Amino acid sequence: MIEFHLSGRSGVAPYMQLIQQVRHALRLGLVHEGDQLPKVKDVAAALAINPNTVLKAYRELEYEGLVAARPGIGTFVTGTLGGNGLSLAAQEPLRRDLRRWLGKARSAGLDDESIEALFASTFHDAAQEDIA
């Protein structure tokens, strides 16, 4: 089951962080159709946020066709995000390489925000090269 976390420093609204985490879990194959998302009250208690924040995230995911609420039972995954078909095992070598790269970036003195900026910039540049 997905375990949510929030970053107060991200500048992203809490409900959007929850949405992003569900989308990422779908893309990575961590959750599948039929899986139940954590109950609203459990997420609200664990993250110390208003239950309406969780409800807002779940409603947006439902609007996108990714989940469906079953009154009195919970919220269940009903859609997918066109993943690349790589299993978690197939992703592991890529994760190891990325962890190694992150270690090098931290050793070079970059903080988390700088690492994210460098990655996003490089990702964008590589995508532009692929288009050209």
C-alpha positions as CSV (number, residue, x, y, z in Angstrom):
1,M,0.0,0.0,0.0
2,I,1.2,3.5,-0.8
3,E,2.6,5.5,2.1
4,F,2.2,9.3,1.7
5,H,4.6,11.9,2.9
6,L,4.5,15.7,2.6
7,S,7.3,18.3,2.1
8,G,6.6,21.7,3.5
9,R,9.5,23.1,1.5
10,S,8.4,22.0,-1.9
11,G,6.0,24.9,-2.6
12,V,3.5,22.4,-3.9
13,A,0.0,22.3,-2.2
14,P,-0.4,19.2,0.0
15,Y,-3.3,17.8,-2.0
16,M,-1.2,18.1,-5.2
17,Q,1.7,16.3,-3.5
18,L,-0.7,13.4,-2.7
19,I,-1.9,13.3,-6.3
20,Q,1.7,13.3,-7.6
21,Q,2.6,10.4,-5.3
22,V,-0.3,8.3,-6.5
23,R,0.6,9.1,-10.1
24,H,4.3,8.2,-9.4
25,A,3.2,4.9,-7.7
26,L,1.1,4.0,-10.8
27,R,3.9,4.8,-13.2
28,L,6.4,2.8,-11.2
29,G,4.1,-0.2,-10.8
30,L,3.9,0.2,-7.0
31,V,0.1,0.2,-7.1
32,H,-2.2,-1.5,-9.6
33,E,-5.9,-1.6,-10.6
34,G,-7.9,-2.9,-7.7
35,D,-5.5,-1.8,-5.0
36,Q,-7.0,0.3,-2.2
37,L,-5.6,3.7,-1.3
38,P,-5.2,4.5,2.4
39,K,-8.4,5.6,4.1
40,V,-8.9,9.4,4.2
41,K,-8.9,9.5,8.0
42,D,-5.7,7.4,8.2
43,V,-3.8,9.7,5.8
44,A,-5.1,12.8,7.6
45,A,-4.0,11.5,11.0
46,A,-0.6,10.3,9.7
47,L,0.2,13.6,8.0
48,A,-1.6,15.8,10.5
49,I,-3.6,17.5,7.8
50,N,-7.3,18.2,7.3
51,P,-9.3,15.3,5.9
52,N,-10.7,17.6,3.3
53,T,-7.2,18.0,1.8
54,V,-7.1,14.2,1.3
55,L,-10.6,14.2,0.0
56,K,-9.7,16.9,-2.5
57,A,-6.8,14.8,-3.8
58,Y,-8.9,11.7,-4.1
59,R,-11.7,13.5,-5.9
60,E,-9.2,14.9,-8.4
61,L,-7.8,11.4,-9.0
62,E,-11.3,10.1,-9.4
63,Y,-12.1,12.9,-11.9
64,E,-9.0,11.8,-13.9
65,G,-10.3,8.2,-13.9
66,L,-7.5,6.8,-11.8
67,V,-9.5,5.9,-8.7
68,A,-13.1,5.3,-7.7
69,A,-14.6,5.8,-4.3
70,R,-16.8,3.0,-2.9
71,P,-18.9,4.6,-0.1
72,G,-18.3,2.9,3.2
73,I,-15.4,0.8,1.8
74,G,-12.7,3.1,0.5
75,T,-11.0,4.4,-2.6
76,F,-9.6,1.9,-5.1
77,V,-7.3,2.3,-8.1
78,T,-9.3,1.9,-11.3
79,G,-6.9,3.3,-14.0
80,T,-3.3,3.2,-15.1
81,L,-0.8,5.7,-16.4
82,G,0.5,4.1,-19.5
83,G,3.6,2.8,-17.8
84,N,6.6,1.6,-19.8
85,G,6.0,-2.0,-18.7
86,L,9.2,-2.2,-16.8
87,S,8.8,-4.4,-13.7
88,L,10.3,-3.3,-10.4
89,A,13.1,-5.8,-10.9
90,A,13.9,-4.4,-14.3
91,Q,14.0,-0.9,-12.8
92,E,16.4,-1.8,-10.1
93,P,19.7,-1.3,-12.2
94,L,18.4,2.1,-13.1
95,R,17.6,2.9,-9.5
96,R,21.1,1.8,-8.4
97,D,22.7,4.1,-11.1
98,L,20.5,7.0,-10.0
99,R,21.4,6.4,-6.3
100,R,25.1,6.4,-7.3
101,W,24.6,9.7,-9.2
102,L,22.8,11.2,-6.3
103,G,25.6,10.3,-4.0
104,K,28.1,12.0,-6.4
105,A,25.9,15.1,-6.5
106,R,25.7,15.3,-2.7
107,S,29.5,14.7,-2.5
108,A,29.9,17.7,-4.8
109,G,28.1,19.8,-2.3
110,L,24.7,20.1,-4.0
111,D,21.6,20.3,-1.7
112,D,18.3,18.7,-2.6
113,E,16.9,21.7,-4.4
114,S,20.1,22.1,-6.5
115,I,20.0,18.4,-7.4
116,E,16.4,18.6,-8.5
117,A,17.2,21.7,-10.5
118,L,20.1,20.0,-12.2
119,F,18.1,16.9,-12.9
120,A,15.2,18.8,-14.3
121,S,17.4,21.0,-16.5
122,T,19.3,18.0,-17.8
123,F,16.1,16.0,-18.4
124,H,14.7,18.9,-20.3
125,D,17.8,19.3,-22.4
126,A,17.9,15.6,-23.2
127,A,14.2,15.7,-24.2
128,Q,14.9,18.6,-26.6
129,E,17.8,16.7,-28.1
130,D,15.5,13.7,-28.7
131,I,13.1,15.9,-30.5
132,A,15.7,17.5,-32.8
